[in-house]
Amino acid sequence: MNIEIEKMNKNHLEEIKEALENEFDDFWNYNILKEELNSSNSKYIVAILNKEIMGFAGVKFALDQADIMNIVTRKDYRNKGIGTLLLNELISICKEFKANSIFLEVNEDNKPAIKLYEKAGFESVGIRKNYYKDKNGIVMRYVV
Ligand SMILES: CC(C)(COP(=O)(O)OP(=O)(O)OC[C@H]1O[C@@H](n2cnc3c(N)ncnc32)[C@H](O)[C@@H]1OP(=O)(O)O)[C@@H](O)C(=O)NCCC(=O)NCCS
């Protein structure tokens, strides 16, 4: 697959606006993403195949720490390596911006995401009890 990774811009966001809930995932909405694109502390990227957006991901910086805000692949294109490409690019961006550590929270039941992060070198460093309603959140860290 010839996937290209680009910096996310407002046109990209408009393109996925209608598809966000059903084709990607429902926990990131248009308005939050729009705010994130306007924030100088956040960096968002998209994965494009044949001019279509197949996934996106974002990271937020605070001093020397980076937090992965989201990473999502279009439902019909999962398990084809797109999440890995997006995550590797986020890690490169964090290196470029001199972050020392990258953190994220993931639902303890989200096996695909946990696998993705572990493969990239993230390690569990804590648990947030009931972070996702009745499910715990696992805090993971990558040392840059
Ligand atoms: C998590 C997510 C981004 C992974 O994206 P993806 O494009 O499918 O990821 P990849 O194809 O690069 O797969 C990476 C690894 O994840 C694991 N994986 C992917 N799908 C899996 C599944 N259905 N079950 C178990 N493991 C899976 C595999 O180990 C895979 O590596 P491998 O193929 O070398 O074994 C995707 O499942 C997604 O969008 N989920 C919904 C949003 C979400 O939960 N985001 C994370 C929030 S913390």
The ligand as a Tripos MOL2 file, in Angstrom:
@<TRIPOS>MOLECULE
LIG
   48    50     1     0     0
SMALL
NO_CHARGES

@<TRIPOS>ATOM
      1 C1         -5.6600    0.7750   17.4460 C.3       1 LIG1
      2 C2         -5.7110    1.0350   15.9520 C.3       1 LIG1
      3 C3         -5.3700    2.4950   15.6710 C.3       1 LIG1
      4 C4         -4.6540    0.1330   15.2520 C.3       1 LIG1
      5 O1         -4.6110    0.5430   13.9030 O.3       1 LIG1
      6 P1         -4.2550   -0.4800   12.7440 P.3       1 LIG1
      7 O2         -4.1230    0.3190   11.4960 O.co2     1 LIG1
      8 O3         -5.2100   -1.5960   12.7370 O.co2     1 LIG1
      9 O4         -2.8150   -0.9730   13.2630 O.3       1 LIG1
     10 P2         -1.7650   -1.9160   12.5290 P.3       1 LIG1
     11 O5         -2.3870   -2.5670   11.3350 O.co2     1 LIG1
     12 O6         -0.5150   -1.1460   12.3270 O.co2     1 LIG1
     13 O7         -1.5370   -3.0390   13.6130 O.3       1 LIG1
     14 C5         -0.5630   -2.8840   14.6290 C.3       1 LIG1
     15 C6         -0.5870   -4.0880   15.5520 C.3       1 LIG1
     16 O8         -1.7630   -4.0660   16.3360 O.3       1 LIG1
     17 C7         -2.2090   -5.4070   16.5460 C.3       1 LIG1
     18 N1         -3.5660   -5.5130   16.0480 N.ar      1 LIG1
     19 C8         -4.1870   -4.8020   15.0720 C.ar      1 LIG1
     20 N2         -5.4620   -5.1830   14.9600 N.ar      1 LIG1
     21 C9         -5.6490   -6.1460   15.8770 C.ar      1 LIG1
     22 C10        -6.7700   -6.9070   16.2860 C.ar      1 LIG1
     23 N3         -7.9640   -6.7610   15.6810 N.pl3     1 LIG1
     24 N4         -6.6090   -7.7990   17.3150 N.ar      1 LIG1
     25 C11        -5.4200   -7.9410   17.9440 C.ar      1 LIG1
     26 N5         -4.3220   -7.2240   17.5900 N.ar      1 LIG1
     27 C12        -4.4360   -6.3610   16.5780 C.ar      1 LIG1
     28 C13        -1.2540   -6.3160   15.8240 C.3       1 LIG1
     29 O9         -0.3020   -6.7820   16.7480 O.3       1 LIG1
     30 C14        -0.6050   -5.4090   14.8350 C.3       1 LIG1
     31 O10         0.6930   -5.7330   14.5420 O.3       1 LIG1
     32 P3          1.0760   -7.0340   13.6410 P.3       1 LIG1
     33 O11         0.1130   -7.0180   12.4960 O.co2     1 LIG1
     34 O12         2.4780   -6.7630   13.2450 O.co2     1 LIG1
     35 O13         0.8940   -8.1660   14.5550 O.co2     1 LIG1
     36 C15        -7.1110    0.6670   15.3520 C.3       1 LIG1
     37 O14        -7.4860   -0.6080   15.8200 O.3       1 LIG1
     38 C16        -8.1830    1.6760   15.6870 C.2       1 LIG1
     39 O15        -8.3730    2.6500   14.9730 O.2       1 LIG1
     40 N6         -8.9080    1.4310   16.7870 N.am      1 LIG1
     41 C17        -9.9660    2.3610   17.2320 C.3       1 LIG1
     42 C18        -9.3830    3.6180   17.8010 C.3       1 LIG1
     43 C19        -8.5570    3.3120   19.0250 C.2       1 LIG1
     44 O16        -8.9300    2.5100   19.8600 O.2       1 LIG1
     45 N7         -7.4120    4.0120   19.1320 N.am      1 LIG1
     46 C20        -6.5260    3.8800   20.2730 C.3       1 LIG1
     47 C21        -7.0060    4.7590   21.3780 C.3       1 LIG1
     48 S1         -5.9320    4.6500   22.7980 S.3       1 LIG1
@<TRIPOS>BOND
     1     1     2 1
     2     2     3 1
     3     2     4 1
     4     2    36 1
     5     4     5 1
     6     5     6 1
     7     6     7 2
     8     6     8 1
     9     6     9 1
    10     9    10 1
    11    10    11 2
    12    10    12 1
    13    10    13 1
    14    13    14 1
    15    14    15 1
    16    15    16 1
    17    15    30 1
    18    16    17 1
    19    17    18 1
    20    17    28 1
    21    18    19 ar
    22    18    27 ar
    23    19    20 ar
    24    20    21 ar
    25    21    22 ar
    26    21    27 ar
    27    22    23 1
    28    22    24 ar
    29    24    25 ar
    30    25    26 ar
    31    26    27 ar
    32    28    29 1
    33    28    30 1
    34    30    31 1
    35    31    32 1
    36    32    33 2
    37    32    34 1
    38    32    35 1
    39    36    37 1
    40    36    38 1
    41    38    39 2
    42    38    40 1
    43    40    41 1
    44    41    42 1
    45    42    43 1
    46    43    44 2
    47    43    45 1
    48    45    46 1
    49    46    47 1
    50    47    48 1
@<TRIPOS>SUBSTRUCTURE
     1 LIG1         1 GROUP 0 **** ****
